Amino acid sequence: MSIGARYGELFQMSYITRDLDAAMDHCREALGITEFHTTDAEMELMSFGQMRPLKVRAAMANVGRNQFEIIQPVAGAIEIYTDEVDLDAHILNYHHIAIAVRGGIDNWRALLAEVRASGDEFAYLFPTEPGPDDKLCFCYVDTRKRLGHYTEYLWVDEAIKPIPAMPDLDA
């Protein structure tokens, strides 16, 4: 499958903020998006070829088959969230889209091969090599030179759905 053909599985718009609680309040008041699932996430991931820690706070609102995500970078490999973004200018700052990778883990592996062949860099990759026990895999691909933003790909094992990180794509 070509990278462009994957846009049929686009499901998320993601924004960066300096204050997650204030950003959710803004969304409730200005956009009418009222129900968020929040998480504080800490992990070790590959960031531009180096293993690094990452800590973020995130809120996701699933609206039909789409998702509105807000991320507050906290610590670690947060440069992809903070470089080129003026967090003081707006409470919400557009950052990336996310595309679902459906099917089994072999479809995830095929996506990784496509990205490697494209010449784009992995800004984030988790896990670095998916194993049989992995139930969720994601990567951020640095597509800024071609598209002006990062592109995230997310694979979720069907056995653990539904989860807040993935809306019902068939809704």
Disulfide bonds with the S-S distance in Angstrom:
none
